[in-house]
Structure formats: structure tokens, C-alpha cells
Amino acid sequence: LKMLMRFIAPLSLGSLFTAMKYRRDGKIQNSFQAVTMLNQNKNTKAAMEYLEKTEADVELCILNTQARFRLALSGSLLCKRIATTSTEKSIKPLGMLENAIKRVRSPYCSTLCHERLFCNPIKSCEEFQLVIDDEWKETVKWLIPHMHDEDDPSSYKYFLKRRRSQDLRLNRFLTQLVLKTETGFGRELIIQDILTLLMELCNHYRETNRNIYLNALKILANIVGQNEYCATAVANSEWLPMLSSMTMSHIFEEVLMAEKICNNGLSVFDSSRKLLKSNIYELFRPDDDQQPVIDLVLIHGIRGSVFWTWRERDSPSKTLRARCWPRKWLPQDVSIPIRILAIDYLSSLVHFIGVVETVSTRAQKFSMELKTAGVGDRPILFICHSMGGLLVKRILLDDPEICRSTMGILFMATPHRGSPYAMYAPLGVRPSDDVKLLHQQSAINRQLHQDFLKIIDTIPVISSVAETEKAPLIMRQKGILVPPESAYLERGAFYHINDIHHNICKPSNRQDRIYGIILLSEILKKDAKGFNFFER
């Protein structure tokens, strides 16, 4: 530490003099000045280029937390040269990893708590415990089964076979930890070296179990945005070069998770950066010198995901495709600055014993998380696929503030009157509440639609899209999952698209008819800037 202070003092003084000289001639004089510019978030591109050409590794140690996260977001190779705290790497057996996370110590506790995640800091204790009770065990039995291919209704059988495996047990536990860290406890977990444990999980399961890998990253995203201590701990750890590498990955899941972690770290210091809670992902944001005019929010349907629902449609003749077409195409084709967000949630065809989320509980949670992400500060446009449209209706009914801010909705194959095939998915297994909601006889869905019709005129622009092509179902059957009579809404434009249910939100290219509808260029060009939702 003394050696480090010997370097920092002259570096800080030197940066002051070089900054004064930079004001005179406008050129970067040395690495001290470049580091200062990064810390102040000024002319960062030139500063990074200068440092990448030098060997100023010592100067990089005074980069502040914000500068480190911005470097990681840009995928800068400088992150590999920044000195970070290192730990001994070892692959622990599954049982040791579980025990290390379940039982952690606190400087405030001496007894184990069995009713709360952690003890009350006021008490004089030395350790606390994550309690795995029956209620949590049953809850995560419901949380896991969604993780399979949305295009294969029969693939749930794979998870019925693997439910008792060690990996699945660990994944259930990590799912609990994702939920627990939504409300805090980051500092306590970091003190117990959770960052090293998460790193080991990612290194060990990156190629073999994507669910465990992603859950570890979700836990990190929750922890890093809790306070300055957590953000600084992550920025100073070996996670920094790993996050930088992930932002340049060819795997979209890694890119999105790394960006979310860096964004949440920056949100602690920068009010323009909004915290992204567990279910919210930011697909695109304008440059720092541009303020978005509109927030575009995407919501997928049952068994969908932010990681694959909004991909460009697969084509055997193409070697390259957009991993996420809204992220790649819309910022280029829309003339005004937009921010693109997506809601991600777990859903299932089958129901396992335990607590489940209804459309109302989901809508309440999503409303809170959207507001935390700054949604409502500007006009909102929703694009929703399938059951995602039902969630949007519930959100607008329950949250007048978001409803007043909403300028438009595009419903894509939304089952306003249910689906005739909901009763068949899956045969022989108790259907989930999501599937029950899609039944044509669902009283909840019927009431939801009737209530939405009462506020429908408060939404300036509404458009709907219906599928017309039969999709493969179970037992070699084919059918239109959401027929036009169910996707039809009593107000707004109504389009028929000759495609199957899952592809209706996946345009094949920018000339695809569905993309022309999704773009809604007339809405964005004519209404967004003049839309004053504060007067509504």
C-alpha cells in the first residue's frame, strides 16, 4: 500500500500540470493527462488511443471506478493491463461451491439466522446463513423448466429427466441467490469472496451449462449496482478484463450480460445511467452526448427470452445474421435518438409444485423495474410478442404513470381471446398458470381484455399483427397458435403476416414486411417529439 501511495501522489500532481498544458494546445502530452481525461470522461476515445500506444501500466492504477467500467464497456484491451486484485484459482467440487455460498460469515454476527437471509447487523454475531427451506426449493422447481427451446414444445421432457442432477440442484440454488441479491447483501457477500466464487462458476460452466453460467452473471449484475463499495470491488477485481472480453464476444448472451454489469456499476456514480434490475436489459442507448427521445420496450411471450426471441430469422443461405435485430437495425433506421429496453422473464408450459407468478404479480414487478430503469421519463413505445401483449395490458391497467407515458403499442400475435391449442400443451402434465391464461375459456384473460378496452382510447397509436401459417405442434400436429380472430384488437391497424407464431417477431432482413410494420416509422417520426405525456 505504501508503495502504491508513492506512485499515486506524484501521478495526481503530474496530471494537474499536464491538464493545464492540454488546455493550451489541445494535444495529449503524456499518459498522466490521458488517464485524467478518462477519469473525467472527456475525449475518452483519444485518451484510450494514446494509452494503447504506450506502456503506461503504472499510470493506469489511478483510473477511477467509472473509467474502468467505461473501458470495459468499450472492450478496451487496456483492461488487461490494469492491475487488479487476484486470487488463487481452483475448481471446487460442487458441494464445496454450494456450502461456500450458503454459509457466509459477517463481522457483526455470532449466531445463525433461520428466518432471514442475513442477521440483523445490530446484533453481535460472527456468521450468517443463506437458508434453503422447503418453500424456496419448491419455488425454484417452477423457475427452472422454462430453459429450453421455445420452438420445440416437447423439449420439456429433457428437463423432467435432469431435475435431480447435481448441476440442476446448483442452478436452483443460484436462482435463489439471484432473487436474494435483488434486495441487497452485496457487501456481505463480497467480504466472503463471492466474486471469486462467481468467477470459478463462470470458468467451470461456461461451456457445459449455460444456465449456471448466466445465473452467476445475473448475481454479479445485482451486486455491482448496490453501492460504491460493491461497484469498486468489481472494478478492481479480475472481473474487469473478463467483462471487457465479454463485451466483444460473438455470444450475444455474454455481450448483453457484460454490458448490464458495467451499466449497473456506472449507475452508482452517474445519474444518467439507470440501474437495470433482474428482468430488464438495455439493448441500445444513444451516445452520451445524445438524450433519447423515446423508450422502446420489448416483451417476449411464453418460453421466450431476451437472448433469442428478438433474433433475426435463421436462413440456411446466410452465414451472417443479426443476433438481435432491434439492437442492430432500429438505431440506423429511426431518425430520432431512441433507447431500446427488453423485459426478460421465466415462463413454462408445465407446473411444478411451489409458488408461481401470475400476470398481475409479474406486471407489478415489471412496472417497478421499468421505473427504476427510467422508463416513464419520456414517451414509451411497446412491442410485444404473444403473451407479452397480455403483460403490457396488465401493466398499463395497474400503472397510470406508465400508461400516460405510452404513445404506442404493437401487438404481435397476442392472444387477446386465448389460443385453441393451449389445452394440448403439454399432454399428460399439469399445465402452468401461463398456459391456463391462454385458454380460450380463461376468465382472467377475458376480464383483462374487457378492462383494457376501457382505457384503449388513451393510447394514441395501436397496431396488431396476426399469423396465418400453421406451426408444428406436439404429436406431429400443426396449427395456428393464435388465430387472427384472437389477435384482432378492436382499435388500430390490423395486419396479416404469412408466417408461423414464433417467426412473426423475427424478420429475415430489413426488407421483410414484418420489419416495415415493426419499424412504425410514421409513429416515430411524426409523434415522438411532439408527444407531451405530461399534459395527458
KAVENLIN-V449382 format. One record per residue. N is the residue number from 1. PSI is psi in radians with two decimals (999 if undefined). D_CENTER is the distance of its C-alpha to the mean C-alpha in whole Angstrom. Layout:
<<N	PSI	D_CENTER> <N	PSI	D_CENTER>>
//
This chain:
<<1	-0.73	37> <2	-0.71	41> <3	-0.71	41> <4	-0.74	37> <5	-0.57	39> <6	-0.54	42> <7	-0.74	39> <8	-0.73	37> <9	-0.95	40> <10	-0.54	42> <11	-0.76	38> <12	-0.73	37> <13	-0.70	41> <14	-0.65	41> <15	-0.55	38> <16	-0.80	39> <17	-0.72	42> <18	-0.55	41> <19	-0.67	38> <20	-0.66	42> <21	-0.61	43> <22	-0.60	40> <23	-0.47	41> <24	-0.83	44> <25	-0.15	43> <26	0.13	40> <27	2.56	39> <28	2.16	37> <29	-0.66	40> <30	3.13	39> <31	-0.52	36> <32	-0.77	36> <33	-0.71	35> <34	-0.73	33> <35	-0.72	31> <36	-0.71	32> <37	-0.69	30> <38	-0.72	27> <39	-0.55	27> <40	-0.01	28> <41	0.79	25> <42	2.24	28> <43	0.85	29> <44	-0.57	26> <45	-0.82	27> <46	-0.67	31> <47	-0.73	30> <48	-0.76	28> <49	-0.69	30> <50	-0.83	33> <51	-0.57	32> <52	-0.40	31> <53	-0.16	35> <54	3.11	36> <55	0.75	36> <56	1.04	35> <57	-0.59	33> <58	-0.75	35> <59	-0.50	34> <60	-0.33	30> <61	-0.31	30> <62	0.15	31> <63	2.31	27> <64	3.06	25> <65	-0.75	22> <66	-0.78	21> <67	-0.66	22> <68	-0.76	21> <69	-0.64	17> <70	-0.66	18> <71	-0.75	20> <72	-0.70	18> <73	-0.61	15> <74	-0.09	18> <75	0.43	19> <76	2.41	22> <77	-0.20	25> <78	-0.46	26> <79	-0.49	23> <80	-0.31	25> <81	-0.19	29> <82	2.29	27> <83	2.23	29> <84	2.83	26> <85	2.31	27> <86	2.67	28> <87	2.83	28> <88	2.23	30> <89	2.30	28> <90	2.47	29> <91	1.90	28> <92	2.61	28> <93	2.76	29> <94	-0.79	27> <95	-0.68	29> <96	-0.67	29> <97	-0.77	25> <98	-0.86	25> <99	-0.64	28> <100	-0.62	27> <101	-0.67	23> <102	-0.62	25> <103	1.90	28> <104	2.72	27> <105	2.62	30> <106	2.51	30> <107	-0.13	33> <108	-0.17	33> <109	2.59	34> <110	-0.14	37> <111	2.79	36> <112	2.43	33> <113	2.43	32> <114	-0.02	31> <115	-0.40	30> <116	2.88	27> <117	-0.82	24> <118	2.78	26> <119	2.85	30> <120	2.14	31> <121	-0.36	31> <122	-0.52	34> <123	2.72	36> <124	1.67	38> <125	2.96	36> <126	-0.29	35> <127	2.72	32> <128	3.03	30> <129	2.44	28> <130	2.09	25> <131	2.21	27> <132	1.57	26> <133	3.07	28> <134	-0.64	28> <135	-0.76	26> <136	-0.70	23> <137	-0.76	24> <138	-0.58	25> <139	-0.81	21> <140	-0.30	19> <141	-0.55	22> <142	-0.57	20> <143	-0.50	16> <144	-0.68	17> <145	-0.21	19> <146	-0.30	16> <147	1.22	16> <148	3.08	18> <149	2.17	19> <150	-0.29	18> <151	-0.01	21> <152	1.63	24> <153	-0.30	25> <154	-0.07	27> <155	-0.10	24> <156	-0.39	24> <157	-0.55	27> <158	-0.70	26> <159	-0.48	24> <160	-0.56	27> <161	-0.53	29> <162	0.08	26> <163	-0.51	25> <164	0.08	28> <165	2.80	27> <166	-0.75	26> <167	-0.70	23> <168	-0.63	22> <169	-0.75	23> <170	-0.70	21> <171	-0.67	18> <172	-0.74	19> <173	-0.76	20> <174	-0.59	17> <175	-0.70	15> <176	-0.72	17> <177	-0.58	16> <178	-0.81	13> <179	-0.70	14> <180	-0.73	17> <181	-0.08	15> <182	-0.43	13> <183	0.08	17> <184	-2.65	18> <185	0.21	20> <186	-0.77	19> <187	-0.79	22> <188	-0.71	24> <189	-0.64	22> <190	-0.69	22> <191	-0.57	26> <192	0.30	26> <193	0.66	24> <194	-0.51	21> <195	-0.67	20> <196	-0.72	22> <197	-0.75	22> <198	-0.66	18> <199	-0.75	19> <200	-0.71	22> <201	-0.76	20> <202	-0.77	18> <203	-0.64	21> <204	-0.63	22> <205	0.05	20> <206	-0.71	18> <207	-0.31	21> <208	-0.46	22> <209	1.70	19> <210	-0.48	15> <211	-0.80	14> <212	-0.75	16> <213	-0.84	14> <214	-0.64	11> <215	-0.67	12> <216	-0.70	13> <217	-0.63	11> <218	-0.67	8> <219	-0.77	12> <220	-0.71	12> <221	-0.63	9> <222	-0.71	11> <223	-0.76	14> <224	-0.49	14> <225	0.19	13> <226	-0.68	16> <227	3.08	19> <228	-0.64	21> <229	-0.82	22> <230	-0.78	19> <231	-0.77	18> <232	-0.68	21> <233	-0.73	22> <234	-0.77	19> <235	-0.48	20> <236	0.02	23> <237	3.12	22> <238	-0.07	22> <239	-0.47	18> <240	-0.96	19> <241	-0.52	21> <242	-0.73	18> <243	-0.72	15> <244	-0.74	18> <245	-0.67	18> <246	-0.61	15> <247	-0.33	14> <248	0.18	17> <249	2.72	17> <250	-0.08	17> <251	2.04	15> <252	-0.65	12> <253	-0.77	9> <254	-0.74	11> <255	-0.84	11> <256	-0.71	7> <257	-0.72	7> <258	-0.73	10> <259	-0.67	9> <260	-0.75	7> <261	-0.81	9> <262	-0.73	12> <263	-0.79	11> <264	-0.62	11> <265	-0.72	14> <266	-0.53	16> <267	-0.40	15> <268	-0.55	17> <269	-0.47	20> <270	2.01	19> <271	-0.36	19> <272	-0.30	18> <273	2.16	14> <274	2.48	13> <275	2.28	11> <276	1.92	7> <277	-3.11	7> <278	-0.67	6> <279	0.01	6> <280	2.35	4> <281	2.48	3> <282	1.94	7> <283	-0.54	8> <284	2.49	12> <285	2.52	14> <286	2.93	17> <287	2.80	20> <288	-0.46	20> <289	0.06	24> <290	2.31	22> <291	2.27	21> <292	2.50	19> <293	-0.46	21> <294	2.60	19> <295	2.13	15> <296	2.13	14> <297	2.16	12> <298	2.39	11> <299	2.11	12> <300	3.06	12> <301	-2.85	15> <302	2.32	17> <303	0.31	16> <304	-3.05	13> <305	2.61	10> <306	-0.41	7> <307	-0.33	9> <308	-0.34	12> <309	-0.68	13> <310	0.48	13> <311	2.78	15> <312	2.53	19> <313	2.39	21> <314	2.46	23> <315	2.15	26> <316	-0.43	29> <317	-0.08	31> <318	2.33	28> <319	-0.40	27> <320	2.44	24> <321	2.81	21> <322	2.22	18> <323	-0.48	15> <324	1.75	13> <325	-0.63	16> <326	-0.63	15> <327	-0.65	13> <328	-0.69	17> <329	-0.82	19> <330	-0.76	19> <331	-0.46	19> <332	-0.53	22> <333	-0.18	24> <334	2.26	23> <335	-0.20	25> <336	2.69	24> <337	2.22	21> <338	2.65	18> <339	2.33	14> <340	2.11	12> <341	2.77	8> <342	2.45	7> <343	2.33	7> <344	2.36	6> <345	2.85	9> <346	2.39	12> <347	2.84	15> <348	2.72	19> <349	-0.55	22> <350	2.78	24> <351	2.18	24> <352	2.74	25> <353	2.40	27> <354	-3.11	25> <355	2.41	23> <356	2.82	21> <357	2.29	18> <358	3.03	20> <359	-0.58	19> <360	-0.78	21> <361	-0.65	19> <362	-0.82	15> <363	-0.70	16> <364	-0.75	17> <365	-0.75	14> <366	-0.67	12> <367	-0.79	15> <368	-0.77	15> <369	-0.63	11> <370	-0.74	11> <371	-0.68	15> <372	-0.60	13> <373	0.06	11> <374	0.11	14> <375	2.24	14> <376	-0.27	18> <377	-0.25	20> <378	2.98	20> <379	2.60	21> <380	2.42	18> <381	2.17	18> <382	2.36	16> <383	2.08	16> <384	2.45	16> <385	2.29	17> <386	-2.17	19> <387	-0.34	18> <388	-0.54	16> <389	-0.62	19> <390	-0.65	20> <391	-0.69	17> <392	-0.76	17> <393	-0.73	21> <394	-0.70	21> <395	-0.81	18> <396	-0.58	21> <397	-0.64	24> <398	-0.32	23> <399	1.65	21> <400	-0.56	24> <401	-0.81	23> <402	-0.64	20> <403	-0.76	22> <404	-0.50	25> <405	-0.20	22> <406	2.13	21> <407	-0.32	23> <408	2.71	22> <409	2.36	21> <410	1.95	21> <411	2.13	21> <412	1.87	21> <413	0.79	23> <414	2.20	22> <415	1.29	25> <416	-0.48	27> <417	0.43	29> <418	-3.13	28> <419	2.34	28> <420	-0.26	32> <421	0.04	30> <422	-0.55	28> <423	-0.26	31> <424	-0.03	31> <425	2.01	28> <426	2.70	28> <427	2.45	32> <428	0.00	33> <429	2.54	30> <430	2.13	29> <431	2.64	27> <432	2.95	24> <433	-0.51	23> <434	-0.77	21> <435	-0.71	24> <436	-0.65	27> <437	-0.52	25> <438	-0.09	25> <439	2.51	29> <440	-0.41	31> <441	0.17	33> <442	2.04	30> <443	-0.56	32> <444	-0.80	28> <445	-0.66	27> <446	-0.77	30> <447	-0.66	30> <448	-0.77	27> <449	-0.73	28> <450	-0.70	31> <451	-0.65	30> <452	-0.60	27> <453	-0.41	31> <454	-0.42	32> <455	0.07	29> <456	-0.54	29> <457	-0.16	31> <458	-0.18	29> <459	2.03	26> <460	-0.79	28> <461	2.25	27> <462	2.33	26> <463	2.66	26> <464	2.60	26> <465	2.41	26> <466	2.53	27> <467	2.66	28> <468	0.01	31> <469	2.48	31> <470	2.41	31> <471	2.63	29> <472	2.34	30> <473	-2.86	29> <474	2.78	31> <475	0.66	34> <476	0.36	35> <477	2.78	34> <478	2.60	33> <479	2.87	32> <480	1.95	30> <481	-0.79	27> <482	1.67	27> <483	2.75	31> <484	-0.61	31> <485	-0.40	33> <486	-0.61	30> <487	-0.27	27> <488	2.35	30> <489	2.51	29> <490	-0.05	33> <491	2.53	32> <492	3.04	30> <493	2.59	31> <494	2.14	30> <495	2.53	30> <496	2.27	31> <497	2.23	29> <498	1.38	31> <499	2.97	28> <500	2.96	26> <501	-0.86	24> <502	-0.40	21> <503	-0.16	22> <504	-0.33	22> <505	0.25	19> <506	1.46	19> <507	2.56	22> <508	-0.48	24> <509	-3.11	25> <510	-0.14	25> <511	-0.07	28> <512	2.43	27> <513	-0.66	28> <514	-0.56	25> <515	-0.62	23> <516	-0.63	26> <517	-0.76	25> <518	-0.69	21> <519	-0.66	22> <520	0.82	24> <521	-0.62	26> <522	-0.66	29> <523	-0.85	26> <524	-0.65	24> <525	-0.67	28> <526	-0.62	30> <527	-0.47	28> <528	-0.85	25> <529	-0.52	27> <530	0.12	30> <531	1.93	28> <532	1.62	29> <533	-0.21	27> <534	-0.35	28> <535	-0.02	32> <536	999	30>>
//
